[in-house]
Amino acid sequence: MRARRFVQCDVFSPIPTQGNGLAVVVDGEGLSDAQLRTFAAWTNLAETTFLLPPQDPSADYKVRIMTPSREMLFAGHPTLGSCAAWLHTGGVPKNPNVVRQECGVGIVEIDISAEPPAFVAPPTQIRPIATAALESIITTLEIPPETVLHSAELENGPVWQALHLDSAAQVLALDSARVRWPAFKAIGLIGAHSDGAECDYEVRMLAPSSGMSEDPITGSLNAALAHWMYADGRLRGPVSVAQGTNIARHGRVTIRPNADGQKIYIGGHSHVVIEGTVHL
């Protein structure tokens, strides 16, 4: 056991403590898998990350992402929050404009040249939702079937059952208490706000594996939704997303495809709110 640098960040909100909390053990080298799992369960946050020396020579560092119950290959707010913690504690990227983070899905690039920082959304597999699963979601959440504009199963590390509804109001009206893990895979919902609203879309993520009924802000879901919408021709320029509204969070995510659509950037602010050492 030794003292290790520790940072807790708040991610995907311009307002500290109104986003999604992330615990980051900056000196994660030498910890066993059991120690990683135990500490992540103890923090009881949606995710805890551990920073390690990279194995890929092109990367600046490696991250392992743990929920209280399992390891994740990729997640959005742990990507931006880990990057912010690494820079805050003295990390210097090989490229001054881009941090290259190694994780379970490979190398994820984070553009730090502008505010807010944004990661390149990893590739997303897009396939139909099984008919029975879609019907179960619609029935359980009491979604009027005519309000479901599009649906798909998306995979970018996590697997999402995604529904694009006809309005942000319909997304916000649904009762997250109706769905429970593990009866459902994680459910992603998106709907457009009316013209003139602060944000273009409202997103919710229900039944996360960490046991909460609703995730405050979910970068990996927004990344998967962005790839899906771009592939279908529903995303052609930058948009802004609100998430966490129903649980009193002020989550804000930016989505920005580059000119040729080869990269889609998912951005958000990160704030260091706690800094010190942890004995592990």
Buried (B, 14 or more C-beta within 10 A) or exposed (E): EEEBBBBBBBBBBBEEEBBBBBBBBBBBEEBEEEBBBEBBBEBEBBBBBBBBEBEEEEBBBBBBBBBBEEBBBBBBBBBBBBBBBBBBBEBEBEEEEBBBBBBBBEBBBBBBEEEBBBBBBBBBEBEEBEEEBBEBBBEBBEBEEEBBBEBBBBEBBBEBBBBBBBBBBBBBBBEBEBBEBEEBBBBBBBBBBEEEEEBBBBBBBBBBBBBBBBBBBBBBBBBBBBBBBBEEEBBEEEBBBBBBBBBEBBBBBBBBBEEEEEBBBBBBBBBBBEBEEBEB
